[in-house]
Amino acid sequence: GQYKLWNKHVNAPSFPEHNSFIKHLIRAKSGVEFFDLDPERFPKALIRFFIEKKAALFLPFIYETELLAFIVLSEKTNQKSHSQEEIEVLSIFSNEMANTYVRNQMIDEMREEERRQSRMQRLAAIGQLTAGIAHEIRNPLNTIATSAETLIRRKLDPKSESELKSYILEETNRLNHILNDFLELSRIRQPQSREISVDSFLEKIALDIQSQI
């Protein structure tokens, strides 16, 4: 991967995650002052950039042993160096920010997993519903198909022929009833408001409360 010093007003260099500067921040685990860096150990382009921008303090955002990001603070306006107490406070802040960032990532991942599980459950429910409807439709279809084939292939007496026609009509009505039930189930109903009396409801609550006292 690559780390990139980013600011919308600055064209900053990028460098590999195994860069010696990154390793130095991970080892330090706290704020590192620029004058503590050995220019000979780090990329010259990076050192030139830090000098140009008057970098004074680097705050790493470390979670366990991973460097998530770091902040570069420039020199103070009074040109005084950061005190050890300031560095310690800022380091605590950066570590807390790293922990918060990772914690939020974990929460987001858990929520995404919950959404995925919920979606899978909905799909499973739809699958079960579809299988049930298919089963309910297949039975009358079989009866209709068998009756129609018998009427076509065999010469029947009037009574038997009438019975088979009745079967076809009954099963057709059954199919229509199943489909109407399914459409009614899937239809989104508009909410309706109406006045109701809450006296009996409140009386029941009062009785429940009295029984528990």
N, C-alpha and C positions, 0 to 999 in steps of 0.2 A: 504494500500500500504506500501511499504518499501522504505526508502532512503538508498543509499549506497555510502559511501565515496570511490571514484574510482580514481585509478591511476594505469597504467599498470605495474608499478614497486612496488606497495604497495598492500599487502593483508589486506584490510581495513574492519572493521565490518559494518554490516547493522543494521538498527533499525527502528521500526514502525514510521509512519508519525505522530502519536499522542504522540510521545515521548516528555518528558519535555524539552529536548534540542531544538527540533524543535519549540515548542510553544514559547520558549524564543527568538529564532531568529525572529519569526513572530511578536512578540510584539515589539521587538527592531526596526525592519524595517530599520536597518542600521548596519554598521560594529560593531561586538562585540569582545572585546579583551578577550583572554583566562583567564587572571588573574581576570577578573570581574565575572567569573563563580563560582558558589558555588558547589564544588565537591560533597557535600552531596545530592544535588538535582538531579544529573544526573547519568546515568548508569556508574558503576565503570569501566567496560570494555572500554567504550568510553573515559572516562577521562584518563585511562592508555594509550590508543592509542594516544591521543592528546599530552600527556607528552612525550611519546616515540618519536613522530615525531616533537617535539618542536613547536607545534602549537602556533601561536601568535595572529592571527586575523581571524575572520569568516565573510565572506561577503555573506549575503543572497541575492538571486535573487527572489524578491517578486513582483508579479503582483496582484494589488488590495489587497486581503487578503490571497492569495495563495502563498506558498513557492514552487517555481519551482525547485530550486537547491541552493547549496551554495559552495563557494570556501574557502578552508582552506589555509591561508598563514602562512608559518613558520617564525621563528625569523629572523631578519635581520642579515646579516653577521657581522655588527658592534655591534650586540646585543642591539641596542637601540630600545626602544619601538616606535610604530607608533604614530606620532603626531596627534592631533585632526584634523588638516587640512588635513592630509593624509587620515585619516579615512573617513572624509566627502567626499573627492574627489573620493575615492574608492567606497564609498556607492552610490554616484551618478552614477558612472560607472556601478555598478552591477544592479541598478534599470533600467538604460537605456538598459542594455543587456536583462533584463527580459522583458521590453516592446517590444524590437525589436524581441525577440524570439516569443512572443505571436502574434505580428503583422504579422510576417512571417508565423506562423501557420494559421492565419486567411486568409492570401493571398493564401496559399496552398490549404486550404479548399474551397475558392471561385473558384480557378482554377479547382479543382477537380469537383466541382459542375457544372462549365461551361462545362467541358469535358463530364460529365454525361448527362447534358441537350443536348449537341451537339449530343451525341450518341443516346439519345432517339429520337431526331428530325430526325436523319438519319434512325433509325429503323422505325419511323412513315412514313417517305417518302418511304422507301422500301415497307412497308405494303400497302400504297396507290397504289404504282406502281404495286405490285403483284396482288392486288384486281382488278385493271384496266385490267391487262393482263388476269387474270382468266375470267373476264367478256367477254373480246374480244374473248377468246378461246371457252368459253362455247356456245356462239351463233352458230358458224359454226359446232361445235360438235353435237349440238341438231339437226341441219338440216341434217347432215350426218347420225346420228342415225335413225332419223325418215324416211329418204329416204331409208336406207338400210332395215329397218324393213318392210316397205311397199313392197319393191321388193321381200322380202323373203316370206311374208305372203299372198300377193294378186297376182292374175293372171291379169296382165295389158296388155293393147294393146301396140303395138310397140312404138307408139308416146309417151305415158305416161312413159313407161319404159325408153325411151331415155332421156326424160326430167329429170327424177329422177337421172339417171346416170350423167347427166350434172351438176345437183345440187351438187352431191357428189364431182365431180371433181373440180367445182368452189370453194366449201367450203374448200376442201383440199388445193387448191392453196392459198386461203385466210389465212388458218392456217399457211402455210409455210411462207407467207409474214409477218405475225405478229411475228413469231419466228425469222425471219431474222432481222426484225427491232429491236427486243429486244436484240439479240446478238450483233448487230452493236452498240447499245446504251451502252452495258456493256463492249465492247472491249476497252482496253487501247491503244490509238494510240501513236505511237512514234512521238516525236516532229520533225517538219521539218523546215528547215531554207531556206529562199529565199530572193533574193534582191528585194527591193521595192524602189520606188522614194518617197522621203519625201518632194519634192518641194511644192506640193499642200497642204500638211498637214501644213507645215511651213507658207505658205501664208495665210491659214485660221487663224492660231494663230495670225499672224501679224495684220490681219484685225480685229480680236476680241479685240486685245489690243488697236488698234487705235480707235475703236468705244467706248471704255471705258475711253479714255483720255479726 
